[in-house]
Amino acid sequence: MLYKRMPIEKESPEERGYNSILFNLAESSVADLTLGELNIQLNELKLEYIPHRGNTQLRQMLATEAGGLHPDQVLLTNGACGALFIINTALLTSADHLIVVRPNYATNIEVPLTIGCAISYIDLQLEESWRVNLKAIEAAVTPATKLISITTPHNPTGTVMTQAELQALITLAEKKKIYLLVDETYRDTCFATPYPVVASTSEWVISVSSLSKAFGLPGLRIGWLITRNEHLMEQFLAAKEMIYISNAALDEEVATQFYRQKEKFATVINQKAMENFQVLRAWLQQEPAFEYVLPAGGVVCFPRFANPDTIDIPGFYETLVQKYKTMVGAGHWFAMPDSYMRIGFGWLGKTAFQQALEHVSAAIAENKR
């Protein structure tokens, strides 16, 4: 595999340096927690090799929440990104065919591209409210199709598939004997996700999530994949063992102690995100430069310039970062034109978020042609 860096990682706020970005709208998660806030005890933790599947207690909690599954149907990984890498590299070869929605989180596209498999893109359209075209997915199936890859709640648009839409895809996957990968990283973020963990419904489905986006713990690098398919799980575990054997004992212990008390954090986190969502909605309604679909899941929105020819778009991004120390996620992070941008509304406090949106409006005004 020939690796190349993804723009979303190469240009990320953490790579630029957080001290150079005072108003971070590019962040797609909620505000980061500190270790002190978690009130955990680590003095008795032995820094030994741990079970390769991951901490049994944490997997039990995740399995129970996923609809009464067995903990062995949960595999802890190095973030959701690690889970996606394991799944794609375990299932796809250059002889296989993938169907994937676009725009999407870069890993869901760039890893298959690196593998060299054939890819059919199901392009979501703002004019269609970013809805997934189920007929287009079915029409894209070939004898070589091995995997259908979707994201719901969706990154970067914030749209959520209905249970009926998901069931139609599950039925298609079962009928054609194609695996369905559902990136559910945002299911616990801000809005209530109106359906169970999708992997609980079929052996042909693989679900992925993490503690990063919904709970502000990206530094722990704890994610997971869930599947009821015993053969697949053995394959995914083999891939994990070949890549890094197990997660760090320290990370998994912190994650386990956090997860026992997560609800008290989730209430505050989601209340703050919902307050920012109301600010975002009011701003979009009065900012004439944008066309948009309001998100129904996660903490991201993906508006676009209504008349991009009237704006110096490179100048807009330059002004926003250099003058206002404010950053959004540029469209090319998601293989889209830079007339689109991802705005995250979960990371900043309300006052800073309001200021950041004002900076976006000012940068637009200063770069009109």
N, C-alpha and C positions, 0 to 999 in steps of 0.2 A: 504494500500500500504506500502510495506517495502522498505524504501529508503536506498540507499547506494551511497557514493560519486563516481563520475566519474573520472577516471584518468586524463582526459583533464582539469578538474577543480582543482583536488587535487594537480596536479603537475604544474599548470600554473605559468607563470612568476609573476603574481600579488600575488600569494600565496607564492612563493619562496621569493619574495621581489625584486622589480625592481633594487635596488641597487646592487644585487648580479649577475644580468644578464646585462652586458654592451652592448651586441650585440644580440638583440632579433629577431631571425628569426622564433620563434614559433608563433609570433603574426600574426593573420589572417586578420587584418584590416589595414586601413591606419593610419598615424600618428595622435595622439590625439590632438584635438584643446583645447585651453584654453578659459575660459569664457571671458577674455578680448578681444580676437580676434573676438568675435561674434558681438560686438557693439550693445548690446541690452539694453533695458530699463525695469527695474523691480520695480521701486519705487511705482507704482500705482497698482501693483498686490495684490489682496486680497487672502490670504491663506485660502480659503474656500473649502468646498466640490465642486467638479466640475462635469460636466455631465459624467455619467458612461461610455458612449461610447467614451468619449474623446473630446478634444477641437474641436469645430465645424469647425473653420477656417482651422485647420490643416487637418481634415478629408476631407473637401471640396477640398483642394489642392491635396491631395492624390487621391481622387476619380476622379477628373478631369484628372490627369495624367494617371490614369488607364483606360482611354478610355471613359470619360464622364459618370462615374457611379454616383450614389447618395451617399452623405456622410454617410447615414445610412447603407451603404454596406461596410463601413470601421469601424473597431473596434481597437482603440489604446490599446496597451498592454505593459506590463513590458518587453521591449525588444522582439526580435524575439523568444527568448527562452520561454518567458511567453506565447506567441501566440502558440507555438508548444505544450506546456504543456496543455493549454486550449483545443486545438483541439484534441489531443490524449486522454485526460481524458474524454472529452465530447462524443467522438464517440466510443471509444473502451471499451469493457468489456472482462472478461476472456473467454467468449463464442464466441468472434469474432476472425477474421483472418485478419492479416495485411500483405501486400506485401511491402517491403522496399529495396531500393538499398543499397549496402554496398561495399566499406567503405562509411561512412557518418558522419556528425556532431553527436556527441554522444547522444544528447537529442532525436534525431529522432529514436534512437534504444533503449536507456536505459529506457525511459518513458514507451513505450509499453511492454518492458520486465518486468518492475515493475508492470504494470497492470495485466500481466499474460496471455495476449492473445496469440493465435497461430501466429507464424511469419514465412513467407517465405522470405528468403534473395535472392536478385538478385545481385550476386557478379560480380562487374565490374573487368575487367582484363586489366592490362597494355598492354598485347600482343594484345588486341582488341582496343587499344587506348582509354580505359576507356569508350567506348560507351555503352549505356543502351541497353540490349537485350530485344526488345519489344516482341518477341515470347516467351521468358522465362517468362515475366510478364503475358502474356495472359494464358500460360500453368499453371501458379501458382494459378489462380483464382479458388476458391471453392464456394459452396453455402454460406459459412460463411464469405466470404471476405467482409469487411466493408470499407477498406481504402487502397489505393495505395499511397506510400510516396516516392517522388523523390526530388532531389535538383538540380537546374540549375540556374545560373552557379554553378558547383558542388564544394563542399567542401569535401575532401581536394585536388582534382585533378585539378580543374580549367577548366574542360571540359564544353561545352555548348551543350545542346540538340538543334536540328534543329526544325524549326516550323513544319515541316512535322512529325517528331517524336512525338512532343507534341500533334499534332492533332490526331495522331493514338491512343495515350493514352486517350485523351479526348473522342474519339469515343468509345473506349473500356469501359471507365467509364460510359458513358451514356447508352450504350447497356446493360451493366451488372448491372446498378444502384449501382455503387460503387463510393465513393468519391475519388477524386484525390487531394492530398496535394502537393503543389509545393512550396518548400522553395526557394524563390527568393532573399535571403538576399544580394547576390552579384550583382544584375542586374545593379546597377548604378556605379560599381567599375571598373575603369581602361579601360576596353574594352566596346564597345557599345553592348548591348544585342539586338539581331536581331529579336525580337518578342514582342508583347504587353504583359502587365501584364496578366498572364494566366487566372486568375479568371474572367477577363472581357469577356471571350469567352464562358463560360458555367456555369450553376447553379450547376454542379457537381464538380466544381473546387474551391479549397481554396488556396489563395496565402498568403505568409508570407514574411515580410521584416522588416527593421529597419534602424535607423540612425547610428548604431554602425560601421559596416564594411566599408561602402562606404564613410562616412563623418567624421569619427574620433570622434564620440560622444558616446562611450559606457557607459560613466558615467551618461548620462541622463536616460538610461534605457527606451528608447522610441522605441517601435516596433509596428507592426500592422498586422492584418489579414484582408483579403478582400474576401467576398463571395457575390454572387448575390442571394443566397438562403435565403429567409427571415426566414424560420423555423430554419435553421442552425445558423443564426446570433442571433436569440433569445436564442438559447441554449448556444452559446458561451458567450453571454452577461451574462446569468445566472451564468455560471461558473466563469466568471471574478468577478461578484458581490459577489459570495460566497468566493472567494479566497482573494480579496483585494479591492473590491468595485470600485476603480478608481485608476489611476495613481496620482502622486503628481502634484498639481497645478503648482508648480515651474518648474518641469521638462517639463510639456506640454507647458508652456508659453515660456520657452527658445527654445524648439523645434519649436514652431510655428514661432517665430521671426526669427530663423535661416532658416527655410524652405523658407521663402519669399526671401531670398538672397542666397540660396544655390548654385546657378550656379557660382557665383564668387569664391566660395571655391572649387567647383567640378573641375573647369578648372585647377587650380593649383595642387590640389590633384592628379588628374589623369595624368597630365603631369609628375609629380614626379614618380608616380608608373610606367608609361611607360618607363621612363629612367632606372629605376631599372630592369624592365623586359628585356631590351636590355642587361644589365649587366649580368643578370641571364642566358640568352640564350647563351651569349658568354662563360660564365664560364662552363655551362653544356657541351658545344661542345668540350671543351678542358679537362674536368675532366673525365678520363677513368673509374673511379670507379662506375659511375652511368648509369643506363638505365632510360629513362624518356619519357614523352609526354609533349610537351610545352603547357601551359594553354592558353585558348582562352577567359576566363572570370575570374573575380575576381582578387585577388592578392595572390594566393597560387599555389604551384606546389607540386607534390607528386612523387619524384624520388625514385628509389630503388637501392641498391647495386647490381651490375651486377654479382658479385661472392662473395656472403656473407660468404662462408666458408673460404675465405682468409682474413677476417677481424674480429678482436675481437670486436664484436658489442657493448657489454656492456662497454668495455674499451673505445671505440670511444665516446660514450655519456658522460662518466665520464670525459675524457680528454677535450672534448669540453666545458663542463660546468665549471669544476674546474680550468683548466689551461687557457682557452681562454675566460672564462666568456661569452660564446656564447651558445645559445639554439635554437634547432629546435623542431618541434612537432614530437615526437616518434610515430612509427607506431601503437603501442598498444593503443594510444589515440583513434584510429579509428577501433579497433578490427582487426588490421592487424599486421603481424610480424614487429619487429623493424628493419628489413632490409629496410623497407620503412620509409620515413620521410616527413613531411610537411614543406616546406620552404615558408615563407611569404616574399613578396617583396614590400609591401606597407608601412611598418612602419618606417624603417630606412631611413636616408638620404643616398645619393648616395655613399659618401666616406665611411661611416660606413658600408653600405651594402657590398661594395667591400671587406672591411676588414673582415667582418663576413664570407663571402664565402671563403676567403683565410684561415680562421681559420678552416672551415669544411675540406678543403683539407689537412691542416696540421694534424688535428686530425685523418684523415683516414690514412695518411702516417705513423703516429706514432703507429698505432694499426694494421698494417698488420701482419698476421701470418707468 
